[in-house]
Amino acid sequence: MISGRDEQRVDRLLEPALRALGVAGKVRELQLQAIFAEVVGPALAPLCTAVALERGRLVIATTHSALAHQLQMEAPDLIVALNTRIGHAAVRRLAFAPRSR
């Protein structure tokens, strides 16, 4: 079993390697896409998807503008939850785009 201390050591090794390979941003984006549904919950997850991370801006595709408005109002809490889950302050703001149903 890996202890919290061991996880920190692995993270300290992986982060510079990912940056050196030029893939750190893509890895963060994929992490966020994978956990987004869990963070918004089962009721909203079918209606919205994290699609891209661009310079600290997480783009979320939603099925309708009312949902985008709701998520924007919850943005501070969502940002904290997402960043906490990935262990990195990757998301600074949210942006919204239409998604086909």
C-alpha positions in Angstrom: 0.0 0.0 0.0 1.3 3.5 -0.9 1.3 6.0 2.0 0.5 9.7 1.6 4.1 10.4 1.9 5.0 8.0 -0.9 2.3 9.6 -3.1 3.9 13.0 -2.6 7.3 11.7 -3.6 5.8 10.1 -6.8 4.0 13.4 -7.6 7.3 15.3 -7.2 8.9 13.0 -9.7 6.0 12.9 -12.2 5.2 16.6 -12.5 8.7 17.6 -13.8 8.8 14.6 -16.1 5.4 15.5 -17.6 6.4 19.1 -18.0 9.6 18.1 -19.7 7.7 15.9 -22.1 5.3 18.8 -22.8 2.2 16.8 -21.7 1.5 18.2 -18.2 -1.4 20.4 -19.5 -3.0 17.6 -21.4 -2.7 15.2 -18.4 -4.5 17.8 -16.2 -7.2 18.3 -18.9 -7.8 14.5 -19.0 -7.8 14.3 -15.2 -10.4 17.0 -15.1 -12.6 15.4 -17.8 -12.5 12.1 -15.8 -13.6 13.6 -12.5 -15.9 16.3 -13.7 -19.0 14.0 -13.6 -18.3 12.9 -10.1 -17.9 16.5 -8.9 -21.2 17.8 -10.5 -23.1 14.7 -9.4 -25.2 12.1 -11.1 -28.2 14.4 -11.8 -26.1 17.0 -13.8 -23.4 14.7 -15.3 -25.5 13.6 -18.3 -26.2 17.2 -19.2 -22.7 18.7 -19.1 -19.1 17.7 -19.9 -15.7 19.2 -19.3 -14.2 19.4 -22.8 -11.0 21.4 -22.6 -8.5 23.2 -20.3 -7.1 26.3 -21.8 -4.7 28.4 -19.7 -6.6 27.9 -16.5 -10.1 28.1 -18.1 -12.1 24.9 -18.0 -14.5 24.8 -20.9 -17.8 23.0 -20.1 -20.3 21.9 -22.8 -23.9 22.1 -21.5 -27.2 21.0 -23.1 -28.8 24.4 -22.3 -28.0 27.9 -21.1 -30.0 27.6 -17.8 -27.6 24.8 -16.8 -24.6 26.9 -17.8 -26.0 29.8 -15.6 -26.5 27.4 -12.7 -22.9 26.1 -13.0 -21.5 29.6 -13.3 -23.2 30.6 -10.0 -21.6 27.5 -8.4 -18.2 28.1 -10.1 -16.2 29.0 -7.0 -17.2 25.7 -5.3 -16.8 23.7 -8.4 -13.3 25.1 -9.0 -12.2 24.3 -5.5 -13.6 20.8 -5.7 -12.0 20.1 -9.1 -8.6 21.4 -8.1 -8.7 19.6 -4.8 -9.5 16.3 -6.5 -6.5 16.6 -8.9 -4.2 18.1 -6.3 -3.2 21.1 -8.4 -4.7 24.6 -8.9 -5.2 24.0 -12.7 -8.7 25.6 -13.0 -9.0 29.3 -12.3 -12.3 29.9 -14.1 -15.1 28.2 -16.0 -16.4 28.9 -19.5 -19.4 27.4 -21.2 -20.2 26.1 -24.7 -23.3 24.6 -26.2 -23.6 20.8 -26.4 -26.0 18.8 -28.6 -28.3 16.6 -26.6 
